[in-house]
């Protein structure tokens, strides 16, 4: 776990542990970074191979409250501060980019109706029905992901992660629940893959045109949905096969637990990470995530055929976790008001965690 890792494009990480992308809800209303966020990342980037940032929206109609913006060139100076802050600890900086899609609301979009692949509301309380995107708008969105990629390059990041997971827009185009289209962007499984693959192609084109050195291109997936109809593991395997042929540097599998097996097929007791590793092989490195807290957890996830382990909540509780694991020191396992001053957690993030104590342990 503490050996260097080199991506297919030649970029080398100091070790195989990365920080998982986690929402801070702490950017300014215009999407620029706050000093609290910069302190949060600076406190946590030491000792890691890379930091994958919280998601940055590629269009103004793709934001949620407190999300980071990569939607205009005006954001580049702010984003450069973030990349520079992470680089201070000799850690690679990867900007995760996304569009909220139907998971947005008029409240956070200044009265604008959320958009998605189709006019189908998500299955959650108080969800709003989105407006189905017109064909030309879909094309504009693909370009927006490309523009965001260019801005990340100009801001000095080492790579981007396309956020095709966690119910956001790229996943919404792939999902049969949220995508009921009958044009080239939806219908069959192959057509539901069209938007995700078009975004990958656009990002690759921009990297080739604008990057002056190797630049990491990653993609994050959620392998299943519980909705009916919803994404199945069989669907995801076909998407992974298609992504494998696109020359990505990694595939990041979003899971609640790294040992997770299929939610839809209870008879399948093979871990999802292991199943996907048989498809990706050495051609497409995998990042595993999901309640990775200890040295033993990291060892187990890497043994599944996974190249990198992403730590999330443990780095909120104890920003020095990676260095402590390497030294064999004891880890902090719970948050408290006494430890808070040393943790550099933005206030909005702290308040969220206190109101959702099942998400993180509090003393």
HUGIUR-V505976 format. One record per residue. N is the residue number from 1. RES is the residue in three letters. PSI is psi in radians with two decimals (NA if undefined). Layout:
N/RES/PSI ; N/RES/PSI
//
This chain:
1/UNK/-0.38 ; 2/UNK/0.27 ; 3/UNK/2.62 ; 4/UNK/2.69 ; 5/UNK/2.33 ; 6/UNK/2.19 ; 7/UNK/2.86 ; 8/UNK/-0.49 ; 9/UNK/-0.01 ; 10/UNK/-0.17 ; 11/UNK/2.29 ; 12/UNK/2.31 ; 13/UNK/2.63 ; 14/UNK/-0.54 ; 15/UNK/-3.06 ; 16/UNK/0.34 ; 17/UNK/2.22 ; 18/UNK/2.79 ; 19/UNK/2.23 ; 20/UNK/2.63 ; 21/UNK/2.24 ; 22/UNK/2.30 ; 23/UNK/2.33 ; 24/UNK/-0.39 ; 25/UNK/0.57 ; 26/UNK/0.12 ; 27/UNK/2.83 ; 28/UNK/2.90 ; 29/UNK/-0.58 ; 30/UNK/0.02 ; 31/UNK/0.02 ; 32/UNK/2.68 ; 33/UNK/2.52 ; 34/UNK/2.83 ; 35/UNK/-0.52 ; 36/UNK/-0.72 ; 37/UNK/-0.75 ; 38/UNK/-0.70 ; 39/UNK/-0.67 ; 40/UNK/-0.81 ; 41/UNK/-0.67 ; 42/UNK/-0.68 ; 43/UNK/-0.45 ; 44/UNK/-0.13 ; 45/UNK/-0.14 ; 46/UNK/2.32 ; 47/UNK/-0.07 ; 48/UNK/2.78 ; 49/UNK/-0.70 ; 50/UNK/2.72 ; 51/UNK/2.21 ; 52/UNK/2.10 ; 53/UNK/2.96 ; 54/UNK/2.76 ; 55/UNK/2.44 ; 56/UNK/2.23 ; 57/UNK/2.48 ; 58/UNK/-0.27 ; 59/UNK/2.69 ; 60/UNK/-0.47 ; 61/UNK/0.23 ; 62/UNK/0.42 ; 63/UNK/2.88 ; 64/UNK/3.02 ; 65/UNK/2.18 ; 66/UNK/0.14 ; 67/UNK/2.66 ; 68/UNK/2.58 ; 69/UNK/2.42 ; 70/UNK/0.54 ; 71/UNK/-0.12 ; 72/UNK/2.83 ; 73/UNK/-0.38 ; 74/UNK/-0.36 ; 75/UNK/-0.21 ; 76/UNK/-0.79 ; 77/UNK/-0.68 ; 78/UNK/-0.79 ; 79/UNK/-0.61 ; 80/UNK/-0.64 ; 81/UNK/-0.68 ; 82/UNK/-0.84 ; 83/UNK/-0.77 ; 84/UNK/-0.67 ; 85/UNK/-0.77 ; 86/UNK/-0.69 ; 87/UNK/-0.38 ; 88/UNK/-0.47 ; 89/UNK/0.35 ; 90/UNK/0.66 ; 91/UNK/2.46 ; 92/UNK/2.55 ; 93/UNK/2.11 ; 94/UNK/2.15 ; 95/UNK/2.09 ; 96/UNK/2.27 ; 97/UNK/2.53 ; 98/UNK/3.01 ; 99/UNK/2.33 ; 100/UNK/-0.49 ; 101/UNK/-2.37 ; 102/UNK/-0.11 ; 103/UNK/0.01 ; 104/UNK/-3.14 ; 105/UNK/2.74 ; 106/UNK/-0.54 ; 107/UNK/-0.78 ; 108/UNK/-0.21 ; 109/UNK/0.37 ; 110/UNK/0.76 ; 111/UNK/-0.11 ; 112/UNK/2.40 ; 113/UNK/2.36 ; 114/UNK/2.73 ; 115/UNK/2.75 ; 116/UNK/-3.06 ; 117/UNK/-0.69 ; 118/UNK/2.91 ; 119/UNK/1.13 ; 120/UNK/2.11 ; 121/UNK/2.59 ; 122/UNK/2.72 ; 123/UNK/1.38 ; 124/UNK/2.82 ; 125/UNK/2.41 ; 126/UNK/0.43 ; 127/UNK/2.52 ; 128/UNK/2.57 ; 129/UNK/2.22 ; 130/UNK/2.90 ; 131/UNK/2.34 ; 132/UNK/2.31 ; 133/UNK/2.42 ; 134/UNK/2.78 ; 135/UNK/-0.75 ; 136/UNK/-0.51 ; 137/UNK/-0.60 ; 138/UNK/-0.75 ; 139/UNK/-0.71 ; 140/UNK/-0.64 ; 141/UNK/-0.72 ; 142/UNK/-0.78 ; 143/UNK/-0.61 ; 144/UNK/-0.66 ; 145/UNK/-0.63 ; 146/UNK/-0.76 ; 147/UNK/-0.69 ; 148/UNK/-0.65 ; 149/UNK/-0.77 ; 150/UNK/-0.75 ; 151/UNK/-0.66 ; 152/UNK/-0.69 ; 153/UNK/-0.82 ; 154/UNK/-0.47 ; 155/UNK/-0.12 ; 156/UNK/0.22 ; 157/UNK/2.77 ; 158/UNK/-0.15 ; 159/UNK/3.07 ; 160/UNK/2.74 ; 161/UNK/2.09 ; 162/UNK/2.10 ; 163/UNK/1.55 ; 164/UNK/0.53 ; 165/UNK/-3.08 ; 166/UNK/0.60 ; 167/UNK/0.17 ; 168/UNK/-3.10 ; 169/UNK/-0.76 ; 170/UNK/-0.75 ; 171/UNK/-0.62 ; 172/UNK/-0.60 ; 173/UNK/-0.54 ; 174/UNK/-0.43 ; 175/UNK/2.32 ; 176/UNK/-0.23 ; 177/UNK/-0.78 ; 178/UNK/-0.27 ; 179/UNK/1.80 ; 180/UNK/0.43 ; 181/UNK/2.77 ; 182/UNK/0.42 ; 183/UNK/-2.79 ; 184/UNK/-0.18 ; 185/UNK/0.12 ; 186/UNK/2.97 ; 187/UNK/-1.64 ; 188/UNK/2.94 ; 189/UNK/-0.74 ; 190/UNK/-0.70 ; 191/UNK/-0.52 ; 192/UNK/-0.35 ; 193/UNK/-0.18 ; 194/UNK/-0.78 ; 195/UNK/-0.89 ; 196/UNK/-0.75 ; 197/UNK/-0.58 ; 198/UNK/-0.67 ; 199/UNK/-0.74 ; 200/UNK/-0.82 ; 201/UNK/-0.71 ; 202/UNK/-0.76 ; 203/UNK/-0.75 ; 204/UNK/-0.73 ; 205/UNK/-0.76 ; 206/UNK/-0.70 ; 207/UNK/-0.78 ; 208/UNK/-0.67 ; 209/UNK/-0.67 ; 210/UNK/-0.44 ; 211/UNK/2.31 ; 212/UNK/-0.03 ; 213/UNK/2.91 ; 214/UNK/2.36 ; 215/UNK/2.22 ; 216/UNK/2.35 ; 217/UNK/1.93 ; 218/UNK/2.91 ; 219/UNK/2.32 ; 220/UNK/2.39 ; 221/UNK/2.66 ; 222/UNK/2.03 ; 223/UNK/-0.34 ; 224/UNK/2.77 ; 225/UNK/2.58 ; 226/UNK/-0.27 ; 227/UNK/2.69 ; 228/UNK/2.12 ; 229/UNK/2.62 ; 230/UNK/3.01 ; 231/UNK/2.27 ; 232/UNK/2.88 ; 233/UNK/-0.57 ; 234/UNK/-0.70 ; 235/UNK/-0.85 ; 236/UNK/-0.66 ; 237/UNK/-0.65 ; 238/UNK/-0.68 ; 239/UNK/-0.75 ; 240/UNK/-0.70 ; 241/UNK/-0.74 ; 242/UNK/-0.74 ; 243/UNK/-0.59 ; 244/UNK/-0.56 ; 245/UNK/0.05 ; 246/UNK/-0.01 ; 247/UNK/0.54 ; 248/UNK/2.78 ; 249/UNK/-0.43 ; 250/UNK/2.82 ; 251/UNK/2.18 ; 252/UNK/2.07 ; 253/UNK/1.93 ; 254/UNK/2.04 ; 255/UNK/2.64 ; 256/UNK/-0.54 ; 257/UNK/2.39 ; 258/UNK/-0.39 ; 259/UNK/0.11 ; 260/UNK/2.40 ; 261/UNK/-3.12 ; 262/UNK/2.31 ; 263/UNK/-0.45 ; 264/UNK/-0.51 ; 265/UNK/1.62 ; 266/UNK/-0.24 ; 267/UNK/-0.29 ; 268/UNK/1.90 ; 269/UNK/0.20 ; 270/UNK/2.37 ; 271/UNK/2.53 ; 272/UNK/-0.71 ; 273/UNK/-0.76 ; 274/UNK/-0.72 ; 275/UNK/-0.77 ; 276/UNK/-0.54 ; 277/UNK/-0.52 ; 278/UNK/-0.41 ; 279/UNK/-0.80 ; 280/UNK/-0.62 ; 281/UNK/-2.48 ; 282/UNK/-0.22 ; 283/UNK/-0.55 ; 284/UNK/1.73 ; 285/UNK/2.50 ; 286/UNK/2.50 ; 287/UNK/2.18 ; 288/UNK/2.49 ; 289/UNK/2.85 ; 290/UNK/1.52 ; 291/UNK/0.71 ; 292/UNK/1.99 ; 293/UNK/-0.53 ; 294/UNK/3.00 ; 295/UNK/-0.68 ; 296/UNK/-0.72 ; 297/UNK/-0.77 ; 298/UNK/-0.77 ; 299/UNK/-0.74 ; 300/UNK/-0.74 ; 301/UNK/-0.67 ; 302/UNK/-0.49 ; 303/UNK/-0.19 ; 304/UNK/0.11 ; 305/UNK/0.30 ; 306/UNK/2.49 ; 307/UNK/-0.62 ; 308/UNK/2.56 ; 309/UNK/2.25 ; 310/UNK/2.07 ; 311/UNK/2.37 ; 312/UNK/-1.59 ; 313/UNK/-0.57 ; 314/UNK/-0.57 ; 315/UNK/-0.33 ; 316/UNK/-0.82 ; 317/UNK/-0.73 ; 318/UNK/1.64 ; 319/UNK/-0.31 ; 320/UNK/0.28 ; 321/UNK/-0.78 ; 322/UNK/-0.79 ; 323/UNK/-0.66 ; 324/UNK/-0.69 ; 325/UNK/-0.73 ; 326/UNK/-0.61 ; 327/UNK/-0.17 ; 328/UNK/0.39 ; 329/UNK/2.82 ; 330/UNK/2.42 ; 331/UNK/2.59 ; 332/UNK/2.49 ; 333/UNK/-0.03 ; 334/UNK/2.66 ; 335/UNK/2.67 ; 336/UNK/2.81 ; 337/UNK/-0.50 ; 338/UNK/-0.65 ; 339/UNK/-0.27 ; 340/UNK/-0.76 ; 341/UNK/-0.52 ; 342/UNK/-0.16 ; 343/UNK/-0.24 ; 344/UNK/0.84 ; 345/UNK/2.15 ; 346/UNK/2.59 ; 347/UNK/-0.75 ; 348/UNK/-0.69 ; 349/UNK/-0.74 ; 350/UNK/-0.78 ; 351/UNK/-0.68 ; 352/UNK/-0.80 ; 353/UNK/-0.64 ; 354/UNK/-0.56 ; 355/UNK/-0.14 ; 356/UNK/1.11 ; 357/UNK/-0.27 ; 358/UNK/-0.31 ; 359/UNK/-0.62 ; 360/UNK/2.51 ; 361/UNK/2.29 ; 362/UNK/2.52 ; 363/UNK/NA
//
